[in-house]
Amino acid sequence: MGFLIDTCIWIEVERGAMGPADVAEFTGNEPVYISPVTLAELSFGAETARTESIRQKRLASLDRLRKKPFVAIDEDTGLLFGRIAAHLRRGGRGHRYRVQDVWLASQAIQRGLKLLTMNRKDFEDIPGLDLVVHPGPQGRPQR
């Protein structure tokens, strides 16, 4: 099996609020994968940083993550995304502001991976998703 890790987890690791051991507490010895969605979100965060030093720190973190195994988005992922988005729309929640989350969920479901996040409400209504919720760093409210 293995884990696909939500971007929010990697942001907390990059900030130093969580360490690799905090992630490993949930993933154990299972493989950890990276999504192009996460790469895009983290790249955006680096490129829009307020200062050059923050940008460089974020780019260095991104480079470390790029060494993890990569899970591609393919034709089947796209079809699954469409089915999940339609399900969410029929349920009244929609996907319009959750596009990245639906892509991550689609990849995890397609590949039989667990999805580790701190944001339960972003994913709890997605059928077939093996969701694992990390409580996050102490004192940080979770969504």
C-alpha positions in Angstrom: 0.0 0.0 0.0 1.5 3.3 1.1 0.5 6.9 1.7 -0.2 10.0 -0.3 0.5 13.0 1.9 -1.7 16.1 1.7 0.2 19.4 1.1 -0.8 20.7 4.5 1.5 18.1 6.2 4.5 19.0 4.0 3.9 22.7 4.8 4.1 22.0 8.5 7.3 19.9 8.0 8.8 22.8 6.0 7.9 25.3 8.7 9.5 23.1 11.4 6.2 22.7 13.2 6.3 18.9 12.5 9.2 16.6 11.8 9.7 13.5 9.7 9.1 11.5 12.9 5.6 13.0 13.2 4.8 11.8 9.8 6.4 8.4 10.3 4.2 8.0 13.4 1.3 7.6 11.0 3.0 6.1 7.9 5.2 3.6 9.7 7.3 1.6 7.2 4.9 2.1 4.4 6.1 4.0 1.3 5.3 7.7 1.1 4.4 9.2 -2.3 4.3 12.7 -3.7 1.6 14.1 -6.1 2.1 16.6 -8.9 -0.7 18.5 -7.2 1.4 18.9 -4.0 4.4 19.9 -6.1 2.3 22.6 -7.8 0.9 23.9 -4.5 4.3 24.0 -2.9 6.0 25.6 -6.0 3.3 28.3 -5.9 4.0 28.9 -2.3 7.7 29.3 -2.9 7.2 31.6 -5.9 4.9 33.9 -4.0 6.9 34.0 -0.8 7.2 37.5 0.8 11.0 37.4 0.9 13.8 35.8 -1.0 15.0 34.0 2.0 11.6 32.4 2.6 11.5 31.5 -1.1 14.9 29.8 -1.0 13.9 27.9 2.1 10.7 26.7 0.4 12.5 25.7 -2.8 15.0 23.7 -0.8 12.2 21.9 1.0 10.5 21.3 -2.4 13.8 19.8 -3.8 13.9 17.3 -0.9 10.4 16.2 -1.6 11.1 15.7 -5.2 13.2 12.7 -4.2 10.1 10.8 -3.0 8.4 8.4 -5.4 6.0 10.3 -7.7 2.4 9.3 -8.4 1.4 10.5 -11.9 -2.0 11.7 -13.0 -3.2 9.8 -16.0 -6.4 9.2 -18.0 -7.9 6.9 -15.3 -7.2 9.5 -12.6 -9.1 12.1 -14.7 -12.1 9.8 -15.1 -12.1 9.1 -11.4 -11.9 12.9 -10.7 -15.0 13.4 -12.8 -16.9 10.8 -10.9 -15.9 12.2 -7.5 -16.6 15.8 -8.5 -20.1 14.8 -9.8 -20.8 12.9 -6.6 -19.8 16.0 -4.5 -22.0 18.2 -6.6 -25.0 16.0 -6.3 -24.4 16.0 -2.6 -24.5 19.7 -2.5 -20.9 20.3 -1.5 -19.5 20.7 -4.9 -15.8 20.7 -5.8 -15.3 24.2 -7.2 -13.1 25.3 -4.3 -11.7 21.8 -3.7 -10.1 21.0 -7.0 -6.7 20.1 -5.6 -8.2 18.0 -2.8 -10.3 16.1 -5.3 -7.2 15.4 -7.5 -5.3 14.1 -4.4 -8.2 11.9 -3.4 -8.6 10.6 -7.0 -4.9 9.6 -7.0 -5.1 7.9 -3.6 -8.2 5.9 -4.5 -6.9 4.9 -7.9 -3.6 3.6 -6.5 -5.1 2.1 -3.3 -3.1 4.6 -1.1 -4.1 6.0 2.2 -4.3 9.8 2.3 -2.7 11.5 5.3 -4.1 15.0 6.0 -4.8 17.4 8.9 -8.0 18.6 7.2 -10.6 16.0 7.7 -13.5 18.1 6.4 -11.8 18.6 3.0 -12.0 14.8 2.4 -14.5 13.1 4.7 -17.3 13.2 2.1 -15.3 11.5 -0.7 -16.4 7.9 -1.0 -13.8 5.1 -1.2 -11.0 7.2 0.2 -8.9 5.6 2.9 -8.5 8.8 5.0 -6.0 9.1 7.9 -6.2 12.3 9.9 -3.1 13.6 11.6 -3.9 15.9 14.6 -1.2 18.4 13.5 1.2 20.4 15.6 0.1 21.2 19.1 -2.0 24.3 19.5 -2.8 24.6 15.8 -6.5 24.4 15.0 -7.5 21.8 12.5 -10.2 22.1 9.8 
